Amino acid sequence: MKTKLKIYVLLAGLFFASCASYYDHYTFTQTLETKAMVQNLFQRSVTEKYADNKSSVDELKKQLQTMFLYEQTKKDNLITQKMWEVHTAENSTLNDFFKLWKEQGTMSEAFIKDFTKEVSKSFDLMVDYEANKSKQTETLLSQVLTTLTQ
């Protein structure tokens, strides 16, 4: 009887350990932090010049690259890897935004409001996917990927 109980406890432990490894707390928290960094820079672009925020932009680019490299180390995580790759690409929406901000000096509030919604959507989906790993969030991420890479 004790042997059966030990086997059940061991199997339950293995099951929960495998579920826990599926969710990555680091990815979850760093995605949220990156989203906050992006939104902060968007808001600053309305009243501040790019040159005054270059170090923050460089810090964000470093964060994006770090997350991309980190996600590459994980197996069976292609969709998340591709999302970080899209965000780090030279022709990414974020890099295009930084170029525009640099050229124009400051950005209009209306533009930032709309732009923030679009970019936040991809980060929100990445957070949802990491938290749930559901087929629905994976499908939504795939749709966003398709839109961002066209």
C-alpha beads as a LAMMPS data file, in Angstrom:
LAMMPS data file: protein, C-alpha beads

150 atoms
149 bonds

1 atom types
1 bond types

-500.0 500.0 xlo xhi
-500.0 500.0 ylo yhi
-500.0 500.0 zlo zhi

Masses

1 110.0

Atoms # bond

1 1 1 0.000 0.000 0.000
2 1 1 2.776 2.426 0.869
3 1 1 4.512 1.658 -2.422
4 1 1 1.393 2.585 -4.420
5 1 1 1.086 5.844 -2.497
6 1 1 4.729 6.678 -3.191
7 1 1 4.220 5.986 -6.889
8 1 1 1.144 8.260 -7.006
9 1 1 2.991 11.025 -5.192
10 1 1 5.956 10.658 -7.535
11 1 1 3.722 10.729 -10.620
12 1 1 1.822 13.743 -9.310
13 1 1 5.108 15.506 -8.623
14 1 1 6.385 14.773 -12.119
15 1 1 3.127 15.996 -13.626
16 1 1 3.217 19.289 -11.720
17 1 1 6.907 19.767 -12.421
18 1 1 6.301 19.341 -16.134
19 1 1 3.432 21.852 -16.014
20 1 1 5.554 24.321 -14.089
21 1 1 8.339 24.136 -16.651
22 1 1 5.846 24.913 -19.416
23 1 1 5.184 28.343 -17.883
24 1 1 8.244 30.578 -17.727
25 1 1 7.949 33.234 -15.045
26 1 1 11.014 35.070 -16.345
27 1 1 9.514 35.409 -19.821
28 1 1 6.196 36.480 -18.336
29 1 1 7.655 39.231 -16.122
30 1 1 10.204 40.428 -18.678
31 1 1 7.546 40.719 -21.359
32 1 1 5.493 42.891 -19.020
33 1 1 8.568 44.970 -18.164
34 1 1 9.417 45.401 -21.844
35 1 1 5.861 46.481 -22.610
36 1 1 6.079 49.068 -19.831
37 1 1 9.377 50.359 -21.224
38 1 1 7.821 50.695 -24.693
39 1 1 4.740 52.510 -23.399
40 1 1 6.888 54.829 -21.298
41 1 1 8.941 55.814 -24.340
42 1 1 5.803 56.326 -26.419
43 1 1 4.425 58.704 -23.810
44 1 1 7.695 60.602 -23.565
45 1 1 7.786 61.033 -27.340
46 1 1 4.819 63.403 -27.128
47 1 1 6.680 65.967 -25.031
48 1 1 10.377 65.045 -25.248
49 1 1 12.879 64.802 -28.068
50 1 1 14.441 61.520 -29.155
51 1 1 17.949 62.770 -28.358
52 1 1 16.967 63.258 -24.705
53 1 1 15.808 59.638 -24.551
54 1 1 18.483 57.899 -26.631
55 1 1 19.880 56.000 -23.642
56 1 1 16.381 54.722 -22.776
57 1 1 15.830 53.675 -26.397
58 1 1 19.177 51.855 -26.361
59 1 1 18.216 50.158 -23.084
60 1 1 14.936 48.999 -24.623
61 1 1 16.725 47.673 -27.718
62 1 1 19.091 45.758 -25.452
63 1 1 16.116 44.336 -23.531
64 1 1 14.448 43.229 -26.771
65 1 1 17.647 41.546 -27.956
66 1 1 18.133 39.831 -24.589
67 1 1 14.623 38.418 -24.691
68 1 1 15.054 37.263 -28.267
69 1 1 18.270 35.430 -27.371
70 1 1 16.720 33.995 -24.212
71 1 1 13.707 32.632 -26.074
72 1 1 15.994 30.990 -28.625
73 1 1 17.341 28.774 -25.841
74 1 1 13.901 27.292 -25.178
75 1 1 12.628 24.317 -27.139
76 1 1 9.119 24.169 -28.604
77 1 1 8.657 27.909 -28.321
78 1 1 8.834 28.993 -31.945
79 1 1 5.916 31.435 -31.844
80 1 1 7.412 33.445 -28.971
81 1 1 10.849 33.372 -30.579
82 1 1 9.376 34.782 -33.782
83 1 1 7.568 37.569 -31.911
84 1 1 10.791 38.690 -30.240
85 1 1 12.602 38.403 -33.560
86 1 1 10.008 40.664 -35.189
87 1 1 10.409 43.237 -32.408
88 1 1 14.212 43.226 -32.752
89 1 1 14.362 43.382 -36.556
90 1 1 15.942 46.445 -38.132
91 1 1 12.679 47.187 -39.982
92 1 1 10.449 46.497 -36.971
93 1 1 7.542 48.706 -36.054
94 1 1 9.451 49.856 -32.989
95 1 1 12.615 50.738 -34.911
96 1 1 10.523 52.570 -37.513
97 1 1 8.891 54.494 -34.676
98 1 1 12.269 55.472 -33.215
99 1 1 13.471 56.696 -36.627
100 1 1 10.318 58.775 -37.052
101 1 1 10.624 60.199 -33.531
102 1 1 14.249 61.127 -34.206
103 1 1 13.298 62.878 -37.469
104 1 1 10.230 64.731 -36.160
105 1 1 11.437 65.731 -32.725
106 1 1 8.202 64.917 -30.925
107 1 1 5.162 62.857 -31.832
108 1 1 1.497 63.802 -31.848
109 1 1 -0.651 62.575 -28.998
110 1 1 -3.262 61.132 -31.390
111 1 1 -0.625 59.141 -33.247
112 1 1 0.811 57.774 -30.002
113 1 1 -2.627 56.794 -28.742
114 1 1 -3.327 54.687 -31.847
115 1 1 0.218 53.382 -32.126
116 1 1 0.302 52.315 -28.470
117 1 1 -2.846 50.222 -28.957
118 1 1 -1.301 48.340 -31.872
119 1 1 2.064 47.652 -30.264
120 1 1 0.556 46.853 -26.863
121 1 1 -1.633 44.232 -28.495
122 1 1 1.384 42.138 -29.498
123 1 1 2.888 42.337 -26.006
124 1 1 -0.462 41.522 -24.404
125 1 1 -0.796 38.446 -26.588
126 1 1 2.749 37.378 -25.712
127 1 1 1.922 37.723 -22.007
128 1 1 -1.349 35.816 -22.436
129 1 1 0.391 33.083 -24.375
130 1 1 3.084 32.669 -21.723
131 1 1 0.493 32.587 -18.954
132 1 1 -1.882 30.159 -20.658
133 1 1 -0.115 28.436 -23.560
134 1 1 -3.518 28.003 -25.151
135 1 1 -4.192 27.223 -28.784
136 1 1 -6.351 30.355 -28.992
137 1 1 -3.554 32.721 -27.931
138 1 1 -1.133 30.900 -30.224
139 1 1 -3.522 31.448 -33.139
140 1 1 -3.888 35.127 -32.275
141 1 1 -0.111 35.503 -32.042
142 1 1 0.245 33.860 -35.443
143 1 1 -2.208 36.368 -36.898
144 1 1 -0.277 39.284 -35.394
145 1 1 2.967 37.815 -36.718
146 1 1 1.489 37.607 -40.182
147 1 1 0.397 41.240 -39.981
148 1 1 3.748 42.475 -38.651
149 1 1 5.827 40.603 -41.203
150 1 1 3.899 41.680 -44.305

Bonds

1 1 1 2
2 1 2 3
3 1 3 4
4 1 4 5
5 1 5 6
6 1 6 7
7 1 7 8
8 1 8 9
9 1 9 10
10 1 10 11
11 1 11 12
12 1 12 13
13 1 13 14
14 1 14 15
15 1 15 16
16 1 16 17
17 1 17 18
18 1 18 19
19 1 19 20
20 1 20 21
21 1 21 22
22 1 22 23
23 1 23 24
24 1 24 25
25 1 25 26
26 1 26 27
27 1 27 28
28 1 28 29
29 1 29 30
30 1 30 31
31 1 31 32
32 1 32 33
33 1 33 34
34 1 34 35
35 1 35 36
36 1 36 37
37 1 37 38
38 1 38 39
39 1 39 40
40 1 40 41
41 1 41 42
42 1 42 43
43 1 43 44
44 1 44 45
45 1 45 46
46 1 46 47
47 1 47 48
48 1 48 49
49 1 49 50
50 1 50 51
51 1 51 52
52 1 52 53
53 1 53 54
54 1 54 55
55 1 55 56
56 1 56 57
57 1 57 58
58 1 58 59
59 1 59 60
60 1 60 61
61 1 61 62
62 1 62 63
63 1 63 64
64 1 64 65
65 1 65 66
66 1 66 67
67 1 67 68
68 1 68 69
69 1 69 70
70 1 70 71
71 1 71 72
72 1 72 73
73 1 73 74
74 1 74 75
75 1 75 76
76 1 76 77
77 1 77 78
78 1 78 79
79 1 79 80
80 1 80 81
81 1 81 82
82 1 82 83
83 1 83 84
84 1 84 85
85 1 85 86
86 1 86 87
87 1 87 88
88 1 88 89
89 1 89 90
90 1 90 91
91 1 91 92
92 1 92 93
93 1 93 94
94 1 94 95
95 1 95 96
96 1 96 97
97 1 97 98
98 1 98 99
99 1 99 100
100 1 100 101
101 1 101 102
102 1 102 103
103 1 103 104
104 1 104 105
105 1 105 106
106 1 106 107
107 1 107 108
108 1 108 109
109 1 109 110
110 1 110 111
111 1 111 112
112 1 112 113
113 1 113 114
114 1 114 115
115 1 115 116
116 1 116 117
117 1 117 118
118 1 118 119
119 1 119 120
120 1 120 121
121 1 121 122
122 1 122 123
123 1 123 124
124 1 124 125
125 1 125 126
126 1 126 127
127 1 127 128
128 1 128 129
129 1 129 130
130 1 130 131
131 1 131 132
132 1 132 133
133 1 133 134
134 1 134 135
135 1 135 136
136 1 136 137
137 1 137 138
138 1 138 139
139 1 139 140
140 1 140 141
141 1 141 142
142 1 142 143
143 1 143 144
144 1 144 145
145 1 145 146
146 1 146 147
147 1 147 148
148 1 148 149
149 1 149 150
